[in-house]
Amino acid sequence: MGRATGLEAISKLPFVRALEGDNNLKRPTTRQTESETADEYRRIQNIAAKGDKRLNKAIALALGDILSADSGYSVSSKLKLEDGRLKPDIVVTRPGSDQTCLELTWRTTGTAIDGEIAKRQNTLSVGHIQKYLLDKIMQYVNEFGL
């Protein structure tokens, strides 16, 4: 898809709308993902498994284009938090220095794409996500002495 179409799609995501201060978000609904879309995500996840810095940077640039256009937000994929060692995947700074840290995770169902990606372990399970989330939370708890 083209850049403008991609930015428009990202700008409609609930987490982006929440960053913009939209308090009228509805509970997300799920629907069956088309196989072509699922395969494309598997390809992206396969890239992320080897290193997600380029993907984080691309998402940060897109968010920067969306958020800073009207609001004066700044977005960085390289910013280290003040007085600490933590370097979140993406930091969104609102006018007045309020920051939101985004920690992205690229999980997979382990499903193969014939002739392209081999089947592997399912890391999209609840247990894998819970462990990842708790590990990240503990890093922030330790960093801020909570």
C-alpha positions as CSV (number, residue, x, y, z in Angstrom):
1,M,0.0,0.0,0.0
2,G,1.1,3.6,-0.5
3,R,2.4,5.8,2.2
4,A,-0.7,8.0,2.5
5,T,-3.0,4.9,2.7
6,G,-0.7,3.3,5.4
7,L,-0.7,6.5,7.5
8,E,-4.4,6.8,7.3
9,A,-4.9,3.2,8.4
10,I,-2.5,3.6,11.3
11,S,-4.2,6.9,12.4
12,K,-7.4,5.0,12.9
13,L,-6.0,2.4,15.3
14,P,-7.4,2.7,18.9
15,F,-4.0,3.1,20.5
16,V,-3.1,6.0,18.2
17,R,-6.4,7.6,18.9
18,A,-5.8,7.1,22.7
19,L,-2.4,8.8,22.3
20,E,-4.2,11.8,20.7
21,G,-6.4,12.0,23.8
22,D,-9.6,10.4,22.4
23,N,-11.5,9.2,25.4
24,N,-14.5,7.8,23.5
25,L,-12.9,4.6,22.3
26,K,-15.1,1.6,22.0
27,R,-14.1,-1.9,23.0
28,P,-12.2,-3.4,20.1
29,T,-13.9,-6.2,18.2
30,T,-12.2,-9.0,16.4
31,R,-12.9,-10.5,13.0
32,Q,-11.4,-13.3,11.0
33,T,-8.1,-12.1,9.4
34,E,-7.8,-12.8,5.7
35,S,-5.1,-15.3,4.8
36,E,-3.2,-12.8,2.7
37,T,-3.1,-10.4,5.6
38,A,-2.1,-13.1,8.1
39,D,0.7,-14.2,5.7
40,E,2.0,-10.7,5.4
41,Y,2.1,-10.3,9.2
42,R,4.0,-13.6,9.3
43,R,6.6,-12.2,6.9
44,I,7.0,-9.0,9.0
45,Q,7.2,-11.1,12.2
46,N,9.9,-13.2,10.6
47,I,11.9,-10.0,9.9
48,A,11.4,-8.9,13.5
49,A,12.6,-12.2,14.9
50,K,16.0,-11.3,13.5
51,G,16.0,-7.8,14.9
52,D,13.1,-5.4,15.3
53,K,14.9,-2.1,15.4
54,R,14.1,-1.3,11.7
55,L,10.4,-2.1,12.3
56,N,10.3,0.0,15.5
57,K,11.9,2.9,13.6
58,A,9.4,2.6,10.8
59,I,6.4,2.6,13.2
60,A,8.0,5.5,15.1
61,L,8.3,7.5,11.9
62,A,4.7,6.8,10.9
63,L,3.5,7.8,14.4
64,G,5.6,10.9,14.2
65,D,4.0,11.9,10.9
66,I,0.5,11.3,12.3
67,L,0.9,12.8,15.7
68,S,3.2,15.8,15.1
69,A,1.1,17.1,12.2
70,D,-1.4,18.8,14.5
71,S,-0.4,18.4,18.1
72,G,3.3,19.2,18.5
73,Y,4.1,15.6,19.7
74,S,7.5,14.2,19.1
75,V,8.1,10.5,18.5
76,S,11.4,8.7,18.8
77,S,12.6,5.1,18.5
78,K,16.1,6.0,19.9
79,L,15.2,8.0,23.0
80,K,16.5,6.8,26.4
81,L,14.4,7.8,29.4
82,E,15.9,10.6,31.5
83,D,18.0,9.5,34.5
84,G,17.9,5.9,33.7
85,R,18.9,3.0,31.5
86,L,15.6,2.1,29.9
87,K,15.3,2.6,26.2
88,P,11.7,1.8,25.2
89,D,11.0,0.7,21.6
90,I,9.1,4.0,21.0
91,V,8.7,7.1,23.1
92,V,5.9,9.6,22.4
93,T,6.5,13.0,24.1
94,R,3.5,15.3,24.4
95,P,3.8,19.0,24.7
96,G,4.7,19.7,28.3
97,S,7.0,16.7,28.6
98,D,4.4,14.0,29.3
99,Q,5.8,10.7,27.8
100,T,4.2,7.5,26.7
101,C,6.5,4.5,26.2
102,L,5.5,1.9,23.7
103,E,7.0,-1.6,23.9
104,L,6.2,-3.6,20.8
105,T,6.3,-7.4,20.6
106,W,6.3,-9.4,17.4
107,R,4.5,-12.7,18.3
108,T,3.7,-15.5,16.0
109,T,1.3,-18.4,15.9
110,G,4.2,-20.4,14.4
111,T,2.2,-21.2,11.3
112,A,4.3,-21.8,8.2
113,I,4.1,-20.3,4.8
114,D,4.8,-23.0,2.2
115,G,8.2,-22.7,0.6
116,E,8.9,-19.5,2.5
117,I,8.7,-19.7,6.3
118,A,9.0,-23.0,8.3
119,K,6.6,-23.9,11.1
120,R,7.9,-23.0,14.6
121,Q,6.8,-22.5,18.2
122,N,3.6,-20.6,18.9
123,T,4.7,-17.5,20.9
124,L,1.3,-15.8,20.6
125,S,-0.1,-17.9,23.4
126,V,-1.4,-16.2,26.6
127,G,1.5,-17.6,28.6
128,H,4.2,-16.2,26.3
129,I,2.5,-12.8,26.3
130,Q,2.0,-12.7,30.0
131,K,5.7,-13.5,30.7
132,Y,6.8,-10.9,28.2
133,L,4.5,-8.3,29.7
134,L,5.5,-9.1,33.3
135,D,9.2,-9.0,32.4
136,K,8.8,-5.5,30.8
137,I,6.8,-4.2,33.8
138,M,9.5,-5.4,36.2
139,Q,12.1,-3.5,34.2
140,Y,10.1,-0.3,34.6
141,V,9.4,-1.1,38.3
142,N,13.1,-1.6,39.0
143,E,14.1,1.4,36.9
144,F,11.8,3.7,38.8
145,G,12.2,2.1,42.2
146,L,8.5,1.3,42.6
